Amino acid sequence: MAEVRKKFDLFMIVNITILCLFGLITLLPVMNVVAKAFSGEGPVIAGQVLFWPVRFQVNTVRYVLTQPEFRNAFSITVFVTLIGTAIAMFLTTSAAYPLSKPALRGRKIFLYIFVFVMLFNAGMVPNYILYRSLKLTNTIWALVFSGTFSVFNLFIMKNYFESLPESIEESARIDGASNLVTLYRIVIPMSLPVIATITLFYSVGFWNNYFAGVLYITTPKLKPLQQYLYDLITMALNTTDATGNISGDINSIMNLSGENVRSATFVVSTLLILLVYPFLQKYFVKGVTIGSVKG
C-alpha cells in the first residue's frame, strides 16, 4: 500500500510540474504583450522588453482609450455580447428543458435534428444569402443573431437538467406549478453551475467573434472590436517606418511605436473578460463535468 501511495505521489508531482510548465509557456506571451503596452518606445523598438515593462509609461493605454474608433468598437462588442448572451441563454434554456424530459412526444426526432445540425452546417455562402435576404447585413443584429444558438451548449444544459431529481419537479406540479413556473423558479435556481458555464461560453464567443463582422459588416461605424483590432494591426504594418514608429498623427503626438499601440489595444480589449471570468470560474468546471456525464 505504501509503495502504491509513493508511486501515486510521484505521478502527481510529475503531472503538476508538467502542467505548470505548460501554463507558464502559455502565460509568457501574454506577459510580453502587457510589458510592451506599458514600456517606453525606445526599449520596445530595440527589442529590450521581455516580461517586465522597461521605462514604464501609461501614455499608450491612455491614447488607445481616447480613440473614438476604439470606443465605438468596444461599445458595439459590449452591446452584442450582453444582448446576444441574454437571447442565447433564453433560447438554449427553453430548448434544453423540454428535451430533457423523456415523456416529450417526438423527443428522439428533435434530438436527431439537433445532432444533424451540429454535424452538418449550411456553410458560409448560404448563411450570407440568408442574412442578406432578411436585410440584416450591415446591422448590429447580424452580429447578435450569428451566435445566438449552439447545439453543443444545448446538450450540456439538457444533460444537466436530466441529472436533477425528478421528485422536486413532481412536488411543484402537485402544488399547481406550471411548466414555466417550475423551470424559472425551481430548475434554473438549482442549475446555477451549468447556467454560469454556458453563459461564459456564449459571452466569450460573442466577444471574440471576428468572422461575423468580416462576413456581414462593411460599415466602419458597426465594426466590432475584433475587426477593429485586425484593422489596427494591418494599418500599423502598412504605415510603420524603418525605425518602428507609426508614421502620421500618432507619432507626432506622443512618439508611440506600432508595437506599443497594438499591445495596449490588446490589453484593454481583453481586460473586461479577464475581470468577469474569476466570478464565474468556480462554476465552470462543475457545470461542464456534471452536464457531460449523462448522454
Helices and strands as residue ranges (DSSP letters): H 2-37, H 41-46, H 59-65, H 68-99, H 107-119, H 124-133, H 140-145, H 151-163, H 166-174, H 179-182, I 183-187, H 188-190, H 192-207, H 211-216, G 220-222, H 225-239, H 249-254, H 258-291
